[in-house]
Amino acid sequence: EKQGGDAAQACPAGWRFDLSMNRKAIALVLLVAALSLGGLAWKQMQVPDITTQITVYWAAGLKKPVEAVALQYEEEIGTKVNLQYGGTGTLLSQIQVAKRGDIFIAADDGSLADARKLDVIREVVPIALQHPVVAVKKGNPKGIAKLDDLLKDGIKFALPNPDAASIGKVTRQLLGVRWESFASKASVMKPTVTEIAADVTIGAVDAAIVWDSTVPQFKETEAVEITELSGHLEKASATVLSFSKQPTEALKFARYLSAAE
C-alpha cells in the first residue's frame, strides 16, 4: 500500500495510477494479438503455399487439356506443375538421357511398352482412349471421305513423323506396305501432332492424320472417320517416372488427371 501511495504521489497532476486498469489494457492487447495471429494462420490455410513442384513430360496431342488440368491442380492443391511437351518418341529420348522428372504421359500403348523396356516408369494410370482420324477444315471443302482421297491430285496433306510422334508410329503400323506411298506424297511431315493440326487450321494443307482427341483443340477443324483408322484404339496413360524424387506427389497428380470429374 505504501508503494502504491508513493507511486500515486509521483504521478503528474490529473493522472492516477490504477493497477487494475493496466491489467485490463494488457489483456485487451494480448487478445487483439491472438486474434490477428489466428486470422493470419487461417488465411494461410485457405491459400495453398506452392512449395512442392513436379515436372511432367506429356504428349503434344494432349497439350491443351493437360495445361488446363495442371492449372486447376495448382489452384486446388498448391503443387506447382512444370510442363514439357513434345512428340512421345522425342520425350522418351529426353527422359532416358536426363533421368529426372516425375511423370511421363504417353499417347499410345506402344510408347508405354517402349518406356517399360527402357525401365524409366513405374505406376501407370490410364487417362484416355483415342484413335486416328483425318483432320480437315470445317465443312470438309475438299470432300475427303476415305484414305485414298489424300492421294488425289490437288490434295495437300500432312503426316506426323513416326520417329517422333506416337500418332505417326501408329499410322505407319496401320498403313503397312502402303505407308511409303503416303509418306512420299505428303506435303509435309512434322514431329508433333499439334503442328500438323495447326497446318490444317491455317490452310497450309488440306488434311492431316491426327488423334481424334486433337481435333476439338482446333476450332477451325473437324474429323473425318476413316474405316482403316477409326477401329484402332490406343490408351493415353500417365506414368510415374522411376527416378522421381517425389513419387507420391507424382502419383497424386496422375490420379487427379484420370478422375471422372
C-alpha positions as CSV (number, residue, x, y, z in Angstrom):
1,E,0.0,0.0,0.0
2,K,2.8,2.3,0.8
3,Q,4.4,1.7,-2.6
4,G,1.1,2.3,-4.3
5,G,0.8,5.5,-2.3
6,D,4.2,6.7,-3.3
7,A,3.5,5.9,-6.9
8,A,0.3,7.9,-6.8
9,Q,2.2,10.8,-5.3
10,A,4.9,10.6,-8.0
11,C,2.3,10.8,-10.9
12,P,1.8,14.2,-12.5
13,A,-1.3,16.2,-11.6
14,G,-4.5,14.7,-13.1
15,W,-3.0,11.3,-13.5
16,R,-3.9,8.3,-11.3
17,F,-2.0,5.0,-11.1
18,D,-4.6,2.2,-11.4
19,L,-3.1,-1.3,-11.5
20,S,-6.5,-3.0,-12.3
21,M,-6.9,-0.8,-15.3
22,N,-3.4,-1.6,-16.6
23,R,-4.2,-5.3,-16.3
24,K,-7.3,-4.9,-18.4
25,A,-5.3,-3.0,-21.1
26,I,-2.7,-5.7,-21.2
27,A,-5.4,-8.4,-21.5
28,L,-7.0,-6.4,-24.4
29,V,-3.7,-6.1,-26.3
30,L,-3.0,-9.8,-25.9
31,L,-6.5,-10.7,-27.1
32,V,-6.1,-8.5,-30.2
33,A,-2.7,-10.0,-31.0
34,A,-4.0,-13.5,-30.6
35,L,-6.9,-12.8,-32.9
36,S,-4.6,-11.2,-35.5
37,L,-2.3,-14.3,-35.5
38,G,-5.2,-16.6,-35.7
39,G,-6.6,-14.7,-38.7
40,L,-3.2,-14.9,-40.4
41,A,-2.9,-18.6,-39.8
42,W,-6.5,-19.2,-41.2
43,K,-5.7,-17.1,-44.3
44,Q,-2.5,-19.2,-44.9
45,M,-4.6,-22.4,-44.5
46,Q,-7.0,-21.1,-47.2
47,V,-4.4,-20.1,-49.8
48,P,-2.2,-23.1,-50.9
49,D,1.5,-22.5,-50.3
50,I,3.2,-23.6,-53.5
51,T,6.4,-25.2,-52.3
52,T,6.1,-28.6,-53.9
53,Q,6.9,-28.9,-57.6
54,I,6.6,-31.8,-60.1
55,T,7.8,-32.0,-63.7
56,V,5.5,-33.6,-66.3
57,Y,6.6,-34.7,-69.8
58,W,3.5,-35.1,-71.9
59,A,2.5,-35.9,-75.5
60,A,1.8,-32.9,-77.6
61,G,-1.6,-34.1,-78.7
62,L,-2.9,-33.7,-75.2
63,K,-1.3,-30.2,-74.7
64,K,-4.4,-28.1,-74.1
65,P,-6.4,-30.4,-71.8
66,V,-3.3,-31.2,-69.7
67,E,-2.4,-27.5,-69.4
68,A,-6.0,-26.8,-68.2
69,V,-5.9,-29.6,-65.6
70,A,-2.4,-28.6,-64.4
71,L,-3.6,-25.0,-63.7
72,Q,-6.6,-26.3,-61.8
73,Y,-4.4,-28.7,-59.8
74,E,-2.1,-25.8,-58.8
75,E,-5.0,-23.7,-57.6
76,E,-6.7,-26.5,-55.7
77,I,-3.8,-28.5,-54.3
78,G,-1.0,-25.9,-54.2
79,T,1.6,-28.1,-56.1
80,K,3.4,-26.4,-59.0
81,V,3.3,-28.4,-62.2
82,N,6.1,-27.8,-64.6
83,L,5.1,-28.9,-68.1
84,Q,7.3,-30.0,-71.0
85,Y,5.6,-31.3,-74.1
86,G,6.6,-32.8,-77.4
87,G,6.4,-35.9,-79.6
88,T,6.1,-39.0,-77.5
89,G,9.3,-40.6,-79.0
90,T,11.2,-37.4,-78.6
91,L,10.2,-37.1,-75.0
92,L,11.2,-40.7,-74.2
93,S,14.7,-40.0,-75.6
94,Q,15.0,-36.8,-73.4
95,I,13.8,-38.7,-70.3
96,Q,16.3,-41.5,-70.9
97,V,19.2,-39.1,-71.1
98,A,18.1,-36.6,-68.4
99,K,17.0,-39.2,-65.9
100,R,14.9,-36.6,-64.0
101,G,11.3,-35.5,-63.8
102,D,8.2,-37.1,-62.2
103,I,5.6,-38.0,-64.8
104,F,5.6,-39.1,-68.4
105,I,2.2,-39.0,-70.3
106,A,2.3,-41.5,-73.2
107,A,-0.2,-41.1,-76.1
108,D,-0.4,-44.8,-77.0
109,D,0.3,-48.4,-75.8
110,G,3.4,-48.8,-78.0
111,S,5.1,-45.8,-76.3
112,L,4.2,-47.2,-72.9
113,A,5.8,-50.5,-73.9
114,D,8.9,-48.6,-75.1
115,A,9.1,-46.8,-71.7
116,R,8.9,-50.1,-69.9
117,K,11.7,-51.6,-72.0
118,L,13.9,-48.6,-71.0
119,D,12.9,-49.1,-67.4
120,V,12.0,-45.5,-66.8
121,I,8.5,-45.9,-65.5
122,R,6.7,-47.4,-62.5
123,E,3.0,-46.9,-61.8
124,V,0.7,-46.5,-64.8
125,V,-2.7,-44.6,-64.7
126,P,-4.8,-44.8,-67.9
127,I,-6.4,-41.4,-68.7
128,A,-8.0,-41.5,-72.2
129,L,-8.8,-43.6,-75.2
130,Q,-8.1,-42.2,-78.7
131,H,-7.9,-43.3,-82.3
132,P,-6.5,-41.8,-85.6
133,V,-8.7,-39.7,-87.8
134,V,-8.2,-37.3,-90.8
135,A,-8.5,-33.7,-89.8
136,V,-9.9,-31.3,-92.4
137,K,-11.1,-27.7,-92.4
138,K,-14.7,-27.1,-91.1
139,G,-17.1,-28.2,-93.8
140,N,-14.6,-30.5,-95.4
141,P,-14.3,-28.3,-98.6
142,K,-12.2,-31.0,-100.4
143,G,-14.8,-33.7,-99.8
144,I,-12.3,-36.2,-98.2
145,A,-14.2,-39.3,-97.3
146,K,-11.6,-42.1,-97.5
147,L,-7.9,-42.6,-97.1
148,D,-7.2,-42.8,-100.8
149,D,-8.7,-39.4,-101.3
150,L,-5.5,-38.0,-99.8
151,L,-3.5,-39.3,-102.8
152,K,-5.7,-37.4,-105.3
153,D,-4.1,-34.7,-107.4
154,G,-4.6,-31.3,-105.9
155,I,-4.8,-32.6,-102.3
156,K,-2.1,-31.4,-99.9
157,F,-1.9,-33.4,-96.7
158,A,0.5,-33.7,-93.7
159,L,1.7,-36.7,-91.7
160,P,3.3,-36.9,-88.3
161,N,6.9,-38.2,-88.1
162,P,6.7,-41.8,-86.9
163,D,10.2,-41.5,-85.3
164,A,9.0,-38.6,-83.1
165,A,5.2,-38.7,-82.7
166,S,3.2,-41.7,-81.5
167,I,0.4,-41.0,-84.0
168,G,2.9,-41.3,-86.7
169,K,4.2,-44.6,-85.5
170,V,0.6,-45.9,-85.2
171,T,-0.3,-44.6,-88.6
172,R,2.7,-46.3,-90.2
173,Q,1.7,-49.6,-88.5
174,L,-1.9,-49.4,-89.7
175,L,-0.9,-48.5,-93.3
176,G,1.7,-51.3,-93.5
177,V,3.1,-51.6,-97.0
178,R,1.1,-48.5,-98.1
179,W,3.0,-46.2,-95.8
180,E,5.7,-45.4,-98.2
181,S,3.3,-44.2,-100.9
182,F,1.6,-41.9,-98.4
183,A,4.9,-40.7,-97.0
184,S,6.3,-39.8,-100.4
185,K,3.1,-38.0,-101.4
186,A,2.8,-36.0,-98.1
187,S,3.3,-32.3,-98.5
188,V,5.0,-32.1,-95.1
189,M,5.9,-34.4,-92.1
190,K,6.3,-32.9,-88.7
191,P,7.4,-34.1,-85.2
192,T,4.2,-33.4,-83.3
193,V,0.5,-33.9,-84.0
194,T,-0.4,-30.4,-82.9
195,E,1.9,-28.9,-85.6
196,I,0.2,-30.7,-88.5
197,A,-3.3,-30.0,-87.0
198,A,-2.3,-26.3,-86.9
199,D,-1.3,-26.6,-90.6
200,V,-4.9,-27.6,-91.4
201,T,-6.2,-24.7,-89.4
202,I,-4.2,-22.1,-91.3
203,G,-4.8,-23.8,-94.7
204,A,-1.2,-24.8,-95.3
205,V,-2.5,-28.3,-96.0
206,D,-6.0,-29.7,-96.8
207,A,-5.8,-32.6,-94.4
208,A,-3.7,-34.4,-91.8
209,I,-3.8,-37.7,-89.9
210,V,-4.1,-36.9,-86.2
211,W,-5.7,-38.2,-83.0
212,D,-9.4,-37.7,-82.6
213,S,-8.7,-36.0,-79.3
214,T,-6.6,-33.4,-81.1
215,V,-9.3,-32.1,-83.4
216,P,-11.5,-30.4,-80.7
217,Q,-8.5,-28.4,-79.7
218,F,-8.5,-26.6,-83.1
219,K,-11.8,-24.8,-83.6
220,E,-11.4,-24.5,-87.4
221,T,-11.1,-28.2,-88.0
222,E,-13.3,-31.3,-88.0
223,A,-12.7,-35.0,-88.0
224,V,-13.3,-37.4,-90.8
225,E,-13.7,-41.0,-89.6
226,I,-11.8,-43.4,-91.8
227,T,-12.5,-47.1,-91.7
228,E,-8.9,-48.2,-91.8
229,L,-8.1,-45.9,-88.8
230,S,-11.1,-45.4,-86.6
231,G,-11.3,-49.1,-85.4
232,H,-7.8,-48.8,-83.8
233,L,-8.0,-47.6,-80.2
234,E,-5.0,-46.5,-78.1
235,K,-4.7,-45.7,-74.4
236,A,-3.1,-42.5,-73.3
237,S,-1.6,-43.1,-69.8
238,A,0.1,-41.0,-67.1
239,T,3.1,-42.8,-65.6
240,V,5.3,-42.1,-62.6
241,L,9.0,-42.0,-63.6
242,S,11.2,-44.5,-61.9
243,F,13.7,-41.7,-60.8
244,S,11.1,-39.3,-59.5
245,K,12.2,-37.8,-56.1
246,Q,8.6,-37.4,-55.1
247,P,6.7,-40.4,-56.4
248,T,3.8,-39.9,-54.0
249,E,3.1,-36.4,-55.3
250,A,3.5,-37.6,-58.9
251,L,1.0,-40.4,-58.4
252,K,-1.4,-38.0,-56.8
253,F,-1.4,-35.8,-59.9
254,A,-1.7,-38.8,-62.2
255,R,-4.8,-39.9,-60.4
256,Y,-6.1,-36.4,-60.5
257,L,-5.8,-36.4,-64.3
258,S,-7.8,-39.7,-64.5
259,A,-10.6,-38.6,-62.2
260,A,-14.0,-38.6,-63.8
261,E,-14.8,-35.0,-62.9
